[in-house]
Every structure is written in structure tokens, then in C-alpha cells.
Amino acid sequence: MKIHKNAYFTPLARYEVVTRVEAGQSQGTIAAALGVWREAVNMWYRRVLQAAEPAQAAPDRSSRLQTSTTRMRRPSPI
């Protein structure tokens, strides 16, 4: 897996977020300690909870948009 050199949320950091939230720390405190926004901590914690298998918890996803509002439709064949 390629990890960007400036990435805050590596798999190890995601594990750290989950363990700290489950230990009872507030998401604001965790965010301040990791130097990220509280919303980012909440997002990764939710992704881990929604993961199908713990081993695959919070897999990386593409940042590419899944849909586009300005995408043109293909013309139908005549």
C-alpha cells in the first residue's frame, strides 16, 4: 500500500484513534493530540465501526468522485 509521506492517518494512526475513543477520550482531545480536525477523527472512527472485518478496518479509499453532476450522458445509438 502506498502511503503519502505527509499522511496523518496511516493504518497505525487509525488504530490509535479507535483505541483512544474506546478508552473514553473525547474526540476533541484526540484531534488536538494528533494535530487534525475533530471531524477527521469522527470520520475515521465511523469508518472503522462500519468495516466488515476488523482486519480490514477502515481500508483506504480513492478520493476520486464517484459521481459527477456535470457528466454528459452518452447519446443513444440510432
Backbone as CSV, one residue per row, in Angstrom:
resi,resn,N_x,N_y,N_z,CA_x,CA_y,CA_z,C_x,C_y,C_z
1,MET,0.845,-1.163,0.000,0.000,0.000,0.000,0.895,1.233,0.000
2,LYS,0.565,2.187,-0.859,1.312,3.432,-0.898,0.746,4.386,0.145
3,ILE,1.613,4.925,0.968,1.195,5.898,1.969,1.922,7.197,1.666
4,HIS,1.158,8.266,1.554,1.740,9.562,1.265,2.654,9.979,2.406
5,LYS,3.763,10.641,2.079,4.745,10.980,3.109,4.205,11.945,4.153
6,ASN,3.169,12.714,3.826,2.594,13.666,4.773,1.258,13.196,5.344
7,ALA,0.916,11.946,5.142,-0.381,11.436,5.581,-0.463,11.393,7.106
8,TYR,-1.553,11.925,7.645,-1.779,11.864,9.086,-2.368,10.519,9.490
9,PHE,-3.262,10.006,8.672,-3.982,8.804,9.055,-3.460,7.577,8.334
10,THR,-2.348,7.092,8.818,-1.829,5.809,8.380,-2.637,4.741,9.116
11,PRO,-2.513,3.488,8.721,-3.240,2.452,9.462,-2.931,2.452,10.961
12,LEU,-1.701,2.777,11.330,-1.342,2.834,12.751,-2.076,3.974,13.456
13,ALA,-2.187,5.130,12.800,-2.896,6.260,13.397,-4.391,5.969,13.516
14,ARG,-4.947,5.244,12.560,-6.366,4.869,12.637,-6.606,3.966,13.831
15,TYR,-5.698,3.027,14.045,-5.800,2.142,15.200,-5.713,2.951,16.483
16,GLU,-4.823,3.928,16.512,-4.664,4.795,17.679,-5.949,5.563,17.969
17,VAL,-6.599,6.064,16.922,-7.868,6.793,17.088,-8.907,5.888,17.726
18,VAL,-9.053,4.680,17.206,-10.070,3.757,17.715,-9.792,3.391,19.162
19,THR,-8.555,3.072,19.484,-8.255,2.672,20.856,-8.469,3.827,21.836
20,ARG,-8.144,5.053,21.413,-8.342,6.193,22.303,-9.822,6.510,22.502
21,VAL,-10.618,6.421,21.429,-12.062,6.688,21.563,-12.695,5.631,22.456
22,GLU,-12.324,4.371,22.245,-12.899,3.294,23.047,-12.403,3.337,24.493
23,ALA,-11.268,3.997,24.739,-10.764,4.154,26.103,-11.479,5.284,26.835
24,GLY,-12.267,6.068,26.095,-13.058,7.097,26.732,-12.579,8.525,26.514
25,GLN,-11.521,8.709,25.740,-11.060,10.069,25.463,-12.027,10.766,24.509
26,SER,-12.137,12.075,24.654,-13.013,12.812,23.751,-12.340,12.951,22.392
27,GLN,-13.163,13.070,21.352,-12.623,13.190,20.007,-11.856,14.496,19.835
28,GLY,-12.251,15.534,20.556,-11.525,16.797,20.503,-10.122,16.682,21.063
29,THR,-9.985,15.944,22.157,-8.673,15.732,22.766,-7.775,14.918,21.842
30,ILE,-8.343,13.893,21.232,-7.583,13.050,20.305,-7.138,13.866,19.105
31,ALA,-8.041,14.684,18.580,-7.711,15.509,17.419,-6.582,16.475,17.736
32,ALA,-6.639,17.084,18.905,-5.579,18.019,19.298,-4.240,17.297,19.436
33,ALA,-4.257,16.089,19.975,-3.025,15.330,20.160,-2.416,14.909,18.828
34,LEU,-3.274,14.591,17.861,-2.785,14.144,16.557,-2.598,15.289,15.569
35,GLY,-3.083,16.469,15.916,-2.923,17.622,15.039,-3.854,17.619,13.842
36,VAL,-5.068,17.089,14.040,-6.060,17.040,12.962,-7.382,17.602,13.467
37,TRP,-8.353,17.727,12.570,-9.673,18.213,12.953,-10.456,17.122,13.667
38,ARG,-11.361,17.549,14.545,-12.220,16.613,15.261,-13.081,15.825,14.279
39,GLU,-13.512,16.469,13.190,-14.343,15.806,12.196,-13.588,14.651,11.529
40,ALA,-12.270,14.807,11.366,-11.464,13.736,10.772,-11.401,12.535,11.716
41,VAL,-11.263,12.795,12.994,-11.252,11.706,13.980,-12.595,10.982,13.954
42,ASN,-13.678,11.745,13.927,-15.013,11.151,13.879,-15.199,10.333,12.608
43,MET,-14.745,10.844,11.464,-14.890,10.144,10.189,-14.175,8.793,10.226
44,TRP,-12.924,8.772,10.686,-12.176,7.523,10.700,-12.727,6.541,11.727
45,TYR,-13.207,7.052,12.843,-13.797,6.158,13.832,-15.050,5.497,13.264
46,ARG,-15.899,6.275,12.571,-17.100,5.700,11.947,-16.736,4.690,10.878
47,ARG,-15.708,4.966,10.094,-15.297,4.025,9.042,-14.841,2.701,9.640
48,VAL,-14.127,2.768,10.752,-13.667,1.533,11.393,-14.855,0.747,11.929
49,LEU,-15.825,1.431,12.520,-17.004,0.738,13.037,-17.825,0.098,11.920
50,GLN,-17.843,0.709,10.750,-18.629,0.196,9.627,-17.897,-0.865,8.821
51,ALA,-16.617,-1.075,9.076,-15.834,-2.053,8.317,-16.384,-3.451,8.553
52,ALA,-16.381,-4.242,7.500,-16.939,-5.590,7.578,-16.100,-6.501,8.467
53,GLU,-14.789,-6.428,8.338,-13.909,-7.282,9.124,-12.904,-6.413,9.875
54,PRO,-12.602,-6.749,11.113,-11.631,-5.960,11.871,-10.264,-5.890,11.201
55,ALA,-9.846,-6.961,10.520,-8.541,-6.954,9.851,-8.522,-5.949,8.696
56,GLN,-9.677,-5.700,8.115,-9.779,-4.757,7.008,-10.351,-3.426,7.475
57,ALA,-10.209,-3.122,8.748,-10.818,-1.923,9.314,-10.331,-0.673,8.607
58,ALA,-11.274,0.124,8.172,-11.016,1.416,7.537,-10.012,1.322,6.408
59,PRO,-10.331,0.563,5.379,-9.391,0.479,4.258,-9.301,1.820,3.534
60,ASP,-8.187,2.037,2.876,-8.026,3.259,2.101,-9.018,3.255,0.946
61,ARG,-9.520,4.445,0.648,-10.430,4.585,-0.479,-9.898,5.683,-1.385
62,SER,-10.296,5.596,-2.621,-9.890,6.616,-3.574,-10.585,7.928,-3.237
63,SER,-9.892,9.031,-3.477,-10.505,10.330,-3.248,-11.243,10.826,-4.486
64,ARG,-11.229,10.011,-5.542,-11.910,10.371,-6.784,-13.415,10.374,-6.555
65,LEU,-14.097,11.333,-7.152,-15.547,11.398,-7.029,-16.188,10.171,-7.655
66,GLN,-17.215,9.669,-7.008,-17.916,8.506,-7.538,-18.942,8.900,-8.599
67,THR,-19.478,10.095,-8.493,-20.436,10.596,-9.468,-20.078,12.032,-9.812
68,SER,-20.591,12.473,-10.923,-20.348,13.847,-11.334,-21.663,14.466,-11.770
69,THR,-21.968,15.633,-11.239,-23.234,16.282,-11.603,-23.184,16.884,-12.996
70,THR,-21.997,17.128,-13.517,-21.884,17.735,-14.843,-21.535,16.723,-15.934
71,ARG,-21.514,15.464,-15.596,-21.167,14.438,-16.572,-22.241,14.384,-17.654
72,MET,-21.791,14.319,-18.886,-22.719,14.245,-20.006,-23.128,12.806,-20.244
73,ARG,-24.339,12.630,-20.629,-24.826,11.270,-20.929,-24.411,10.890,-22.346
74,ARG,-24.232,9.623,-22.533,-23.894,9.136,-23.866,-25.136,9.218,-24.749
75,PRO,-24.938,9.629,-25.982,-26.097,9.637,-26.868,-26.516,8.204,-27.188
76,SER,-27.781,7.999,-27.273,-28.272,6.655,-27.573,-28.033,6.341,-29.051
77,PRO,-27.673,5.106,-29.346,-27.447,4.738,-30.745,-28.752,4.775,-31.522
78,ILE,-28.659,5.259,-32.716,-29.875,5.411,-33.535,-30.048,4.239,-34.448
